[in-house]
């Protein structure tokens, strides 16, 4: 359901300002084009070998966490602690 809306600019003293305003009015069209580009990139990624490798790695990680919940929790806690120490600026 697309609807085209005309924009009238009052007081535009030069054609450059009116042209710039028209470009800004076309932002939804630019977003639509960007969405198409992202969609094409995602479909290409899904067809690649990397996507299959990523799904396998995700499943292995889930199985490891299910089999070792305490160890997984301690590793994530330690990683979060180290990350927090690196982020904070204490002098």
N, C-alpha and C positions, 0 to 999 in steps of 0.2 A: 504494500500500500504506500506508494510514493505520491507525494504532492509537491508540486513546484510552487514556490512562493516568490513573488516578485518583490524586490526591495527598491524603494524609491528614496534617494538621498536628497535631502533639501539643503541648499546652501553649499553644494560642492562647487567650488570656484574654478576648478580645472578638470580637464578630462582625466588626468592622472589620479585624482582623488576618487572620481567616480569609478574608474577602472579598478582601483585597489579595493573599493567597497564591494564591487561585483565579485572579485576574487574571494573575498571573505565570505560572501553569501554562498559560494560554491563549496564550502567546507564539507558538507555531507557527501558530495560527489567524490571528494578526495578521500574521505574516510572509507567510502564504498570501494574505491580502487585499492586502498591499502588492505582492506579486508580480503579482497580477491587475491592479492599477492601473498598474504600470510597463509591463506587457505591452500594455495598452490604449493607453497614451501612445505607446509605440514604434510600434504599428500605425498610429496616427493620423499620426505623423511620417512614416512610410514612404509614406503616401498623399498627403502634402503636396508642394507645389512645391519647398520647401526641400531635400527629400531628393534630388530629381533634380538640383538645382543643386549639392549637395554631391558627388554621384557624378561629375558632369562636372568639377568642380574637382579632385577627387582624381585623375581620369584625366589631366587636363592637367598636374598636378604630377608625376605619374609619368613622363609623356613628357618633360617638361623635364629631370628628373633623369637620365633615360636619355640624352638628347641632350647634356647639359652636366654630366658627373659632377664634373669638377674645380671648376667654378664653384659647383656646388651644395655641394660639400664645404667650399669656402672660406667661402661664405655661412653655412653652419651652424656652422662653427668660429668665425666672427666673432660670430654671434648668441649662441653659448654663452659666449664670452669676455665680451661685454657683460653678459649676464645674470649671470654669475658675479661681475663687478665690482659690479653693483648689489646683489647679495645679500650679499656679504661686507661686514662692518662694520669698516673700517679707519679709525682716527682718527689 
